[in-house]
Structures are given as C-alpha cells and as structure tokens.
Amino acid sequence: MTRMEWEIAYFDADLQQTIMAFPAGIQARYIHLTQRMLTFGPDLGMPHSRALGQGLFELRLKSKEGIGRVFFCTRPRRRIVMLHAFVKKSQKTPAKELKLARQRQKEVQARADTPRNGETDAQETGREGGL
C-alpha cells in the first residue's frame, strides 16, 4: 500500500522566519515533527500535537531551551497550514496567541471560499508553500 504524502503551507513568509529563529533545540523538534506530519498526517497525538477545537491544532515543541508552539489547521487535499508560532514564557498559552491563530484560521478559510480563477480550495491542485 502506498502512503499518500501531506503538504505543509505557511500563513506567510514571516511565520517561516519566526520558526527558523526558534532556539536550535525547539527548531530541531519542529523539523522532526513536521517530517513525520508529511508522511503520517497532522494527528501525531500527545505529547506532540493536540486538538484545540473548531479545527485548530497545536504542535507542541519541547527542548532544553524551552517550549514552542505552532498552531495549524488542515485543508482539503491533505494540506496542513501553519498559522502562528511562538516560544512560551508561561505555563498557560497566552490568550492573544490563541486569538491570533484563530483569526488566521478564519482568514485561511475565507481565502479558500473565495474562487481563484474559478477554483475553490477543494478544487485546487498541486500548489505548494504559502497561501
């Protein structure tokens, strides 16, 4: 049986830069887990990923340098969209970080619902990278 690959896209280029600026250990965890997501999909389970409800998920990154979070959602055609990333400074996820991720999730959905050249997200084929 052939395993279908997933695609990872980013909300914008600034998000990619934020993730690549994470401390080395957190960045290494991100790379490791996203490689697994490309093959096995977004549901890595605890302690690696967790559903936050309403289609929003978090990638949980822990290393000796600290704890990072990357919020993401999924789209049709095996697509994972990274929405927002930050390094945690407290035990609880700050409300402003979660709010920004949810706003971006809504924007991704709105973009998907807006036809581009007669297509919607459900019809899109072969696009990679950003939105």
Secondary structure by P-SEA (a helix, b strand, c coil): cbbbbbbbbbccaaaaaaaaaccaaaaaaaaaaaaaaacccccccccccccccccccccccccccbbbbbbbcccccbbbbbcbbbbbccccccaaaaaaaaaaaaaaaaaaacccccccccccccccccc
